[in-house]
Amino acid sequence: MAKKSDDFGDTLLKVIDKLAGKESDIKLSFQDLTLEVGMMKAKLNGSIVLDVLYVSEKK
């Protein structure tokens, strides 16, 4: 049986789930990140901070 490899998004979701309820921050830093959309290409440098706080819904 072949094991499906996770992509970056799946891995990030697993990390966020583990941090749920702990009021944690995740900082994603990147340098020379190249984004291509159609004929447009852009290089980005910087970081993104995700504030993770899960709140259960009242029923």
Order of alpha helices (4+ residues) and beta strands (2+ residues): alpha-beta-beta
